[in-house]
Amino acid sequence: MNEGWFRYFVLGWLILAVVVFPLLLRIPAPYGRHTVKGWGPLMNNRLGWFLMELPALVLFTFLALYMKPTIGTTGTIAVCLWIFHYIHRVLIFPFRIRTQGKKIPILIMLFAFFFNLVNGFVNGYWFGWLSPGYAPDWLCDPRFDAGIILFTAGFVTNLYHDRILIRLRRNGNGYKIPYGGLFRFVSCPNFLGEIIEWGGFAIMTWCLPTFSFFLWTLVNLVPRALDHHRWYRRNFEGYPAERKALVPFVL
């Protein structure tokens, strides 16, 4: 695929994100606490998580191995950060979550698999085959510096609050109200961390493919956070009224 066709493909991917967003605001994705009947056969939740995230690691890494020397240090750092994130997401996180007995619809797993397949292709093909590279002084550009700080802060935020949620379910007693860290202000600080992380990645790399991933992160996680927030309020009478869904004091 040449650069012209690739650009059209990415623009189409961006348009699809805009189309899907209002649908996700209306229809909660039926897995986890929002699981409902009617979405077909189910599979083990942990295996589902592993399979759905796998393409973003395997396909991206395969394509990025063909990186041109001109991609420079910035491109190499970006590729390493992506692989680092998805090693955690594919090979560590699914085996940390405590979801004994929980199932996920195979259809939802396949939707997520497809998303990660396209996302891994778009970004891996860009960095490995099409990117014109970054000048050496890009490492001193404010966009790179701000982006890598945001990426790191977002990753740590996501990891820390995921750990709080995992520890809440240590004894397998169902869902509880989480406390600690940014849970003081919002219901889903783990999602906020991931949004900040990929926003930082888009800033530090400053290209259309990574922006497309950031937009899709918003499209997937903003509705999910709103659904979680409403679920907490419905199911816990004493849920803290001052908490927002995703952004402290705002949303």
C-alpha positions in Angstrom: 0.0 0.0 0.0 1.5 3.3 -1.0 1.4 6.4 1.1 -1.6 7.9 -0.7 -3.8 4.9 -0.3 -2.6 4.5 3.3 -3.7 8.0 4.1 -7.1 7.4 2.7 -7.3 4.2 4.7 -6.4 6.0 7.9 -8.9 8.8 7.2 -11.6 6.2 6.7 -10.6 4.7 10.0 -11.0 8.1 11.6 -14.4 8.6 10.1 -15.5 5.2 11.4 -14.5 6.2 14.9 -16.7 9.3 14.7 -19.6 7.1 13.4 -19.2 4.5 16.1 -18.9 7.0 19.0 -22.7 7.8 19.4 -23.5 4.1 19.1 -21.2 3.3 22.0 -22.8 6.1 24.1 -26.2 4.4 23.7 -25.2 0.7 23.9 -22.9 -0.4 26.7 -20.3 -3.0 25.5 -21.6 -6.2 27.0 -18.7 -7.6 29.0 -17.4 -7.3 32.5 -20.1 -5.8 34.8 -22.2 -5.0 31.8 -22.5 -8.5 30.5 -26.0 -9.3 29.3 -27.6 -12.3 27.5 -28.3 -12.2 23.8 -24.8 -11.7 22.4 -24.1 -15.3 21.5 -21.7 -17.9 22.8 -19.3 -17.0 25.7 -15.7 -17.8 26.3 -13.3 -17.5 29.3 -12.7 -13.9 30.2 -9.0 -14.1 30.7 -8.5 -16.0 27.4 -10.7 -13.4 25.6 -8.6 -10.5 26.9 -5.4 -12.3 25.8 -6.7 -13.0 22.3 -8.3 -9.6 21.7 -5.1 -7.6 22.5 -2.7 -10.0 20.8 -2.8 -8.4 17.3 -1.7 -5.0 18.6 1.5 -6.7 19.8 2.2 -9.3 17.2 1.3 -7.5 14.0 2.8 -4.1 15.1 6.0 -5.8 16.1 6.2 -7.8 12.9 5.7 -4.7 10.7 8.0 -2.5 12.8 10.9 -4.9 12.4 11.2 -3.5 8.9 11.9 -0.1 10.2 14.0 2.1 7.9 17.2 3.6 9.4 15.8 7.0 8.6 13.2 6.6 11.3 15.7 7.8 13.8 15.9 7.7 17.6 12.4 9.1 18.1 10.8 6.5 15.9 12.7 3.7 17.7 11.6 5.1 21.1 8.0 5.2 20.0 8.1 1.6 18.7 9.7 0.4 22.0 7.1 2.2 24.0 4.3 0.6 22.0 5.8 -2.9 22.4 6.4 -2.3 26.1 2.7 -1.3 26.7 1.4 -4.3 24.8 3.7 -6.8 26.4 2.1 -5.7 29.6 -1.4 -5.7 28.1 -1.1 -9.1 26.4 1.3 -11.2 28.6 0.8 -9.7 32.1 -2.5 -8.0 32.6 -4.8 -10.8 31.6 -3.1 -13.1 34.1 -3.4 -10.6 36.9 -7.1 -9.9 36.6 -9.3 -11.9 39.0 -12.2 -12.9 36.8 -12.8 -16.5 38.0 -15.9 -17.9 36.4 -16.6 -14.7 34.3 -17.2 -15.0 30.6 -17.0 -12.6 27.6 -19.1 -12.9 24.4 -17.0 -14.3 21.6 -18.5 -11.7 19.3 -17.2 -8.9 21.5 -13.8 -10.6 21.6 -13.8 -10.7 17.8 -14.8 -7.0 17.5 -11.9 -6.1 19.8 -9.6 -8.5 17.9 -10.5 -6.7 14.6 -9.9 -3.3 16.2 -6.5 -4.2 17.4 -5.6 -5.9 14.1 -6.4 -2.6 12.2 -4.8 -0.5 14.9 -1.6 -2.6 14.9 -1.5 -2.5 11.1 -2.0 1.2 10.8 0.7 2.1 13.3 3.1 -0.7 12.5 3.0 -0.1 8.8 3.5 3.6 9.3 6.6 3.2 11.5 8.0 0.3 9.6 7.4 1.3 6.0 6.1 4.8 5.4 7.3 7.2 8.1 9.8 9.7 6.7 11.6 9.6 10.0 12.4 12.3 12.6 15.3 14.7 12.6 17.8 14.2 15.5 16.7 17.5 17.1 13.1 16.2 17.4 14.2 14.8 20.8 14.5 18.4 22.0 11.2 19.5 20.5 8.6 20.5 23.1 6.1 18.0 21.5 8.4 15.1 22.1 9.2 16.1 25.7 5.6 16.8 26.6 4.4 13.6 24.9 6.8 11.3 26.6 6.0 12.8 30.0 2.3 12.3 29.3 2.8 8.8 28.1 4.7 7.8 31.2 2.3 9.6 33.5 -0.7 7.9 31.8 0.9 4.5 31.9 1.7 4.8 35.6 -1.8 6.2 36.4 -3.4 3.3 34.5 -1.2 0.7 36.2 -1.7 2.0 39.7 -5.5 2.2 39.5 -5.8 -1.2 37.8 -3.9 -2.6 40.7 -6.4 -1.1 43.2 -9.3 -2.7 41.2 -7.5 -6.0 41.1 -6.8 -6.0 44.8 -10.5 -5.2 45.5 -11.4 -8.6 44.0 -8.7 -10.5 45.8 -11.2 -12.7 47.7 -13.7 -13.0 44.8 -16.5 -11.3 46.6 -17.8 -9.3 43.7 -17.6 -5.7 42.9 -16.9 -3.0 45.6 -16.5 0.7 45.7 -12.9 1.5 44.9 -11.0 4.1 47.0 -7.5 5.6 46.8 -5.6 7.7 44.3 -7.8 9.4 41.7 -10.8 7.3 42.7 -11.4 10.2 45.1 -12.4 12.3 42.1 -13.5 9.9 39.3 -15.0 6.5 38.8 -12.5 5.4 36.1 -9.0 6.8 36.7 -7.5 3.7 35.0 -9.3 4.8 31.8 -8.2 8.4 32.2 -4.6 7.1 32.5 -4.8 5.2 29.3 -6.3 8.2 27.4 -3.4 10.4 28.7 -0.9 7.7 27.7 -2.0 7.5 24.1 -2.6 11.3 23.9 1.0 11.7 24.9 2.1 9.1 22.3 0.3 11.0 19.6 1.9 14.3 20.6 5.4 12.8 20.8 5.1 11.2 17.4 3.0 13.9 15.7 1.5 11.9 12.9 -2.0 10.8 11.6 -1.8 7.1 12.5 -1.0 7.7 16.2 -3.7 10.4 16.3 -6.1 7.8 15.0 -5.3 5.5 17.9 -5.8 8.4 20.4 -9.2 9.2 18.9 -10.2 5.5 19.0 -9.1 5.4 22.6 -11.4 8.3 23.4 -14.3 6.6 21.4 -13.9 3.4 23.3 -13.1 4.6 26.8 -15.3 7.7 27.3 -18.6 5.7 26.8 -17.2 2.9 28.9 -16.4 5.3 31.8 -19.8 6.8 31.6 -21.4 3.3 31.7 -19.3 2.3 34.7 -20.2 5.5 36.5 -23.9 5.0 36.0 -23.5 1.3 37.1 -21.8 2.3 40.3 -24.5 4.8 41.1 -27.3 2.3 40.5 -25.7 -0.5 42.5 -24.2 1.3 45.5 -26.5 3.5 47.5 -23.6 5.2 49.3 -21.6 5.9 46.2 -19.6 9.2 46.6 -21.8 11.9 45.0 -18.8 14.2 44.3 -17.2 11.7 41.9 -17.3 12.3 38.2 -17.0 9.6 35.6 -13.7 10.3 34.0 -12.3 13.8 34.3 -12.1 15.4 37.8 -14.7 18.1 38.3 -15.7 18.1 34.6 -17.1 14.8 33.2 
